[in-house]
Amino acid sequence: MKLTHNRAVLLMVVVTLMWSTAGVVTRHLEQARSFEVTFWRSFFTVLALLVILPVFQGAGVFRRMRSGGWAQWVSGACWCGMFTFFMVALTLTSTATVLVTMSIGPLLTALGARVFIGHRIALRTWLAIVVAGAGIAYMFGSQMGQGGVSLVGVLVALGVPFSGAANWTLTQHAHAQGHDVDLIPAVLIGAVMSCLLTLPLAFPFQASGHDLVLLAGLGLVQLAIPSALAVLCARVLKAPEVSLLGLLEVIFGILLAWLGANEVPGLQVLTGGALVIGALVSNELIAWRNRE
């Protein structure tokens, strides 16, 4: 599938809208909780990708996966971390808190590339990291008086951008060594790992039929399809464009949880989120302008 630039932008907007449905859907579950939610979403993602992968990459994709090398499996482990931390965090704290915390991923990726690959970090990016860190710290500190659950939720949510940063740093390093990681099969590997990791913790199963329908929808529409489409978009769009468009997930996700589940974001979350997103947008816009 080949995309023009404009179609890739439009498709990436659709992708972020699909990603952003996790919070509002999770709020309408009846009985499934915590690790069971994560297990079923990952399980249905596996089923969906077993169909999607041959469509996107041909019938030989599974044979090629066996020769993908260590980087593909480590990338899969990073995807597993993102899937698992994200869904568990949604069961512990608000959708807005999780999404804002996740949005620091590009800045952590830049930091990881500096530490492990030696990429130079521009002054603007250092400033963005400091401002975004202050935003997260403000959100974290503002919830200290609200009980341990929110604090645990923030800490778990931080696992998502750290896993993402490790993943992108790994793929950049592999690319520099002449070995490109095929990210869509890595997503499948991550979903399988997430299933195996959370299955023992998911017992006893309590999900109702209603819950399973919603979780199947998350596995297919919120994760499997948009993850595959995002990889296609990333082949056409520049990195700053992908990062900026990816921020729409935060906006869409908060709005959907607000409108669809009456989950009103607190002032502290909005303030901290404004700092994080403002820092990231400023950094990516300057980077985009400098590359033109």
Secondary structure, DSSP 8 states (H G I E B T S, - for coil): ----HHHHHHHHHHHHHHHTTHHHHHTT-SS--HHHHHHHHHHHHHHHHHHHHHHHH-TTHHHHHTTSHHHHHHHHHHHHHHHHHHHHHHTTS-HHHHHHHHTTHHHHHHHHHHHHT-----HHHHHHHHHHHHHHHHHHHHTGGG-HHHHHHHHHHHHHHHHHHHHHHHHHHHHHTT----HHHHHHHHHHHHHHHHHHHH-S----HHHHHHHHHIIIIIIIHHHHHHHHHHTTS-HHHHHHHHTHHHHHHHHHHHHHH-----HHHHHHHHHHHHHHHHHHHHHHHHH-
